[in-house]
Amino acid sequence: MNPIPTEVTTGATDLILGLLAIACIVRLAGLGQRETFRSRLWIAIFALLTVASMLGAVTHGLDLADGLRNLLWQPLYLSLGLMLGLIAVAAAVDSQGPERGRRWLWPAVGLGLAFYAVTVIANGAFLVFVLYEAVALIYALVVYVRLARRNEAGALQLAAGIAVTLIAAVIQQSDLSFTLIWPFDHNGIFHLVQIPGIVLMADGVRRRLRAGASAS
């Protein structure tokens, strides 16, 4: 166990996020629409979130050697980079339609790989991730706000979930901390705020798939 209490709570909240992401995958897969591009895309997004969160739980929660911790950061950053790229693709699919939207898949994967390469070159500079996250999520937020104004199924929930995630990202860049039974620093609070954001996003995806918006 990590001797730093706030690292333990950060690892625990990462674990909760990972388990929540698995539950989202199970729920979406249970809709019986796994053959559609949109549903596969969101299942992949939650799968990448699962990988990143579980790795975060290990790197934060356990007392690891520096070399091993640095090694585990590599697939974590890669998973986050690909996940954010796929969120942008999902927004493009909902905005432009499946055929035009899916053209952005491989460019987005390329951007995710480029993001990972930059973090390696920049020696894990977190600012790179923050900028990349902001661009991907703000684009998706604009798309879903527009769709929500047209009363499209699930768009309001997706917009709300993305907005909550952006708020969580702002908190992560602060020095906010508090103690509620256990001590939480900005990373742990980031995860706590992310949890309702993920729930909202998953609910939005479910609503869109059930409404038939996933036809591809």
N, C-alpha and C positions, 0 to 999 in steps of 0.2 A: 504494500500500500504506500502511496506517495505520502511523505511526512508533512507536506504542506496541505492544511485543511481545505483551502479553497480549490486546490487542484483535485482533491478527492470529490468535492461537490461538482466541479466541472466535469470530471469523468463520469459521475453518476448521472448528471443531466444529459450528457452525450449518450449514455446507454439508454436512457428513456427515449431520446430522439430516435435512436436506432430501432428500438422495439416498436415505436409508433410507425416508423417507415415500413417495417415488415407488415404491420397490421394494415397499412394502406395498400400494400401490394396484394395481400390476400383479398381485401375487399374489392379492389379493382378487377383482379383476376376472376373473382366470383361472379362478375357481371356477365361472363360468357362472351365477351367481345374482345378477346385477346388477339383475334386475327386482324383487327383494325390497326392502322398506323398510329392513330392518336392514342389508343389505349396502350399499345406496346411502348410508345414514347414515354408516357407517364409512368408505366411500370418500371422502365429503365431509369427514369429520374429518381424514383423512390428507392430503387435498388442501389444506385450510386450514393444516395443519402445514407442508406443503411451501412454501406462500406465505410464511408467517411466518419459516420457517427461511432461505429464500433471501434474503428482505429483511434478515434479521439478519446473514447472511453479508456482504452488501454494506455495511450501515451500520456494522458493527464492523470488517470487514476492510479497507475502503478508506478512504483519506484524503479525505473529502468536505467540502465547505463546510457550515457549520452549517445554513444554510437548507435545503439538499438533504437533509441527514441528518434534520432535523426533519420534512420532508415525507414521507420514507420511513417514519418511525415511525407515521404515521397508518394506512396499510393494514395494517401489521404488528400494531398493537394491535387493529384491527378483526378481523383474521383470528384472533387469539388469543381474543378475546371470543366470536366465533361458534363456534370450535372447542370451547371449554369448555362452552358451552351445549349443543352437539350431543352431547358425551360424557354429559352429564346426561340428555339425551333417550334416548340409547342404553341407559343403565342403566334408565330408566323403562320402555322397551320390553321389556327382559329381565325386569323385575320384575313389570310389570302386563299384559304381552301387547302385541302390535302395535297393536291397535285403540285401547286406552286410552292406551298409551304415546305414540302419534303425536299425540295431542291436545296434548302438551306442546311440539310442534315450534315453532309460531309464538310462544308465550310465551317459549321459550328464545331464539329469534332476537331477539325484542324485548329480552330481558335483555342479550344480546350487544351489541346496538346501544346500549342504555342505558349499558352498561359503557364502550363506546367514547366516548360523549358525555361521561361523567364524567371520563375520562382527559384529554379535550380541555379541559374546563372547569377541571380541576385541574392543567392544564399538564403532563400526562404523569406525574402522581404514581404511582409504581410500587406504592405501598402499596395502591392501589385494585385493581390487578391481583392482588396477593398474596391479598387477602381474597376476591375473586371466584373465584380459582383454588382456594382452600382449600375453599370451600363446595361447588363443583361436584365436585371430586375426592373429598372426604370422603363426599358422598352416593353417588357411584358406587362407592367402596370398600365402603361398608356393604352396598350392593345385592349386589355380587359376592361378598363374604364369605358372605352368607346363601345365595346360590346355590351356592357352593362346598361349603358344609356339607351341601347336598342332592345333592352329587356331579353337578351339571349340567355338561355338556361345556363346556370352555373357561373356566369361571368362576374356577377357581383361578389360571390364567395371567393373566386380566384383573385379578383382585384383586392379584396380585403386581406386575404392571406398573404399576398405579395407585399402589400403596404405594411402589414405587421412584421414581415421578415425584414423589410428595409428599416423599420424602427429598431428592430433587434440588432441590425448591423451597425446602426448609429450608436446604440448602447455599448456594443463591443469595443468601439473606439474611445469610449470614455473611461474614467477611473471610478465609475459607480461601484459601490459594494454595500452589502447589508448582511445582517445576521437574523435569520428566522429559524431558530433551533440550531441550524448549521450556518457557517459563514459562506457567503457567495461573493465572488468577485465579478468583474464585467463579463468574463467568459461564461460563467455559470448563469448569470442573469440573461445573457444573450440566448442561451439554450432555453431557459424558462419562457422567454417571450416568443421564441420560435415555435414552441409546441402548439399554441393555439393557431399560429400562422399556418403550420403544416396541416392541422385539422381542417381549417377553412379551405385550403387549396385542394385537399383530397375530396372534400365535400363538393367543391365546385366541379372538379373533374368527373365525379360520379354523376352529378346532375346533368352535365353535358353529354356524357355517354348514354345515360338513360333517356335523354330527350332525343337521341338519334343524331346528335351533332357530330358523332364520330364516323359517320358513313364515309368510307373511302373506297 
